[in-house]
Amino acid sequence: MKSTLSSLAGFRSTSSWFEVYAIFSTFMMLLRTVMNDLVPENVRSFIITKLEAFFFYSKSNNMVSLTINQLWDDRNEDNNELYEAALYYLPLKVTRTYKSLNIGKQNDHQDLVFAVDAKEEVVDEFEGIKFNWKLHDGSEEEKKSSKREFKLSFDEKHREIVVKKYIPHVLGTYQTMKSERRILKLNSWSYGYWKESDLSHPATFESLGLDPELKKTIIDDLERFLKRKEMYKKVGKPWKRGYLLYGPPGTGKSSLIAAMANYLKFDVYDLDLNSIDSNSELMSAMRGTSRRSIIVIEDIDCNKEVNTRSSARREPYATDSEDDTGNAKVDDPKVDDAKVDDDKGEKFTLSGLLNCVDGLWSSHAEERIMIFTTNHVEKIDPALLRPGRMDMHINLSFLKAKAFRVLVSNYLDIRDHHPLLEQIEDLLEKTEFTPAEVAEQLIRSEDPDIALDRLLKFLREKSMKRQAKKPNET
Ligand SMILES: Nc1ncnc2c1ncn2[C@@H]1O[C@H](COP(=O)(O)OP(=O)(O)OP(=O)(O)O)[C@@H](O)[C@H]1O
C-alpha cells in the first residue's frame, strides 16, 4: 500500500507522465500490429461490431422512443397533427444549430420553406433535458404513399415530462406559429387530395362594402364562437359554426369568406361538391382539414344530389323527412335509400352531407367554420339550413347607401361630402346594383370627381335600360 502511494506520488512529476504516455503508445502500436498481422479481417470486424453493440447498448438501454407517423389512420388517410407540428417545430431548432437542412420554395408560396433532413438527427433541449428527433423517410414503397415518421428518443426517466410538458410544448409552438403567420392556406379538393396554395385574397372587413351594422353582427358572432370552446364542450357539441351566405352574383360572398379567413387567421378549404363521388370521399375530405379552418362549399344549389329533394319545397326548418329534433325520419323512403348508401359510403348523398355538417364524421374536428354559399337560397333543402347546421344566414344583397359610403371611402378616400353622392345614393336606393358593378366603376379613376361622374352616368344609363325593360317583361 505504501509503495503504491509512493509510486503515485512519483507520477506527479511531468517526466513521469511522459514515460507513462510513451509506454502506452508503444503498447497500442504493438497491439494494432499484432491485430492487423495475426487476426483475420472478418474476425476483426466481428470483434469491433460486438464491442460497438456492447457500448451502444450500455449507453442507450435507458432510452425509449416514440414513433410519430404522418398518418394516424392509414385507411382513412387521417393526418397526425403531432407529425405536422414536428415538421414546423424542428426547423426552428435546425436553423440555429444544425448543418444539414432542406431548403426550398414552392410555386405558390412567398416564403422559403425549411424542412428537416432525413439524414440529420436533431437534438432539442427543453427544461435542461435532451430530446433526439430523427425523420425516417421509409422504404421506396412507403415514400410513394407518403408514409413518413419521426422517432423521438429520450431517457425513460423523462417519460412523464414528455407526455405532460414536452409534447404539449411542441403542439403549442406549432399552433402559435400557425396563428401568427401572415400567409394563410387555400386548399382545394382535387382527385382525392387537398391541394395547397397561398390564400392571397386581400379582402378584409374594412375593405368590404357592407352595411356597418351587418358587419358588426358578423364580427361579434365570430368573436363569440372563438371564445366559447368550454361552452361547446359542456353541452357536448362539436366546436363548429355554420354560415350560409346568399345573394346574387357579385354581392361579395367570396370576398366575405376571404375577410373572415384573414380576420380569424384560419386556413380555407374550398370543396366543390361536384368533385365528390361518395360519402366516404366526403368523410375523407373532412378528416383532411386542419383545426382553425373554414370549410367552404360554394354554390351549394348547383349540386345535383343536394338538390334532389329540393323540388318538393317545405317550410324552412320543418322538413317532412325530419322529426322534431331535426333527425332523419326512418319511414321516409328517400331517407332510407340515402341511409343505405351512407352505410356503404359508395354514393354521395344529401344525407351524407347532413351527417358531415352535424359533425358526426368529424367529431374530433374542433374550431371549424363551415360556409355554404348560394345565389338561389330558395333551391336549398331546408334540412341543410336549420339552426345547428347553418347557424347564421347572411343575406348579401344589392348595394345601398350605407355600404356605398364604405366603398367610396376605400376607393376614393372620400369620408364626408361630395356634391354627386346624394344623386348616386338616390339611384342606388331605387334600382338594384351589385357592389361588384359599382366597384368596377370606382376603380377606373383615382380622381374622385371623374370617378363619381362616371359612376353616376353608368347608374343612370343602366336604370333607364332596366326601367325600359320592365313593361316588356310584365
Ligand atoms: N360587398 C363588397 N364590398 C367590396 N367589394 C365587393 C363587394 N362585393 C363584390 N365586390 C367586388 O366584386 C368582386 C366580385 O365579388 P365576389 O366574388 O366576392 O362576389 P360573389 O358574391 O362571391 O360572386 P359569385 O356569386 O359570382 O361568386 C370582388 O372582387 C370585389 O372587388
The ligand as an ORCA input file, in Angstrom:
! r2SCAN-3c Opt
* xyz 0 1
  N     -69.510     43.909    -50.647
  C     -68.433     44.170    -51.415
  N     -67.520     45.039    -50.985
  C     -66.447     45.325    -51.722
  N     -66.216     44.799    -52.925
  C     -67.106     43.929    -53.395
  C     -68.256     43.565    -52.656
  N     -68.962     42.684    -53.384
  C     -68.287     42.488    -54.511
  N     -67.181     43.217    -54.538
  C     -66.222     43.304    -55.651
  O     -66.704     42.458    -56.694
  C     -65.820     41.391    -56.973
  C     -66.623     40.090    -57.030
  O     -67.134     39.836    -55.759
  P     -67.272     38.380    -55.106
  O     -66.571     37.378    -55.957
  O     -66.895     38.456    -53.685
  O     -68.824     38.178    -55.267
  P     -69.663     36.837    -55.099
  O     -70.942     37.250    -54.454
  O     -68.871     35.806    -54.446
  O     -69.941     36.456    -56.609
  P     -70.332     34.998    -57.192
  O     -71.628     34.605    -56.615
  O     -70.404     35.260    -58.674
  O     -69.219     34.084    -56.823
  C     -64.808     41.383    -55.852
  O     -63.525     41.144    -56.318
  C     -64.871     42.773    -55.272
  O     -63.932     43.617    -55.932
*
